[in-house]
Amino acid sequence: MPQFTSPRPLQLTLRKPRNPLVAPAMKRQAGRHQTPQDARTLRQQARLDLRKLLRERFPDDSP
């Protein structure tokens, strides 16, 4: 025989107020991640920019 036969209340009374920072965090969604192609292109462009900068600053006068 069940010990508790009374129905549960529909509205639960909360003892503590909710944290106001939780609700916006729950609604946030993750953004689109970079594809490997995008990351590779960025690395390649940065490498070329660095190489160009070094060539301008330290010219190679070797034959």
TAJOKA-V931522 format. One record per helix or strand of 3 or more residues. SS is the DSSP state (helix for helix, strand for strand). FROM is the first residue (numbers start at 1). LEN is the number of residues. If there is no record, write none. Layout:
# TAJOKA-V931522
SS:FROM:LEN, SS:FROM:LEN
This chain:
# TAJOKA-V931522
helix:20:8, helix:36:22
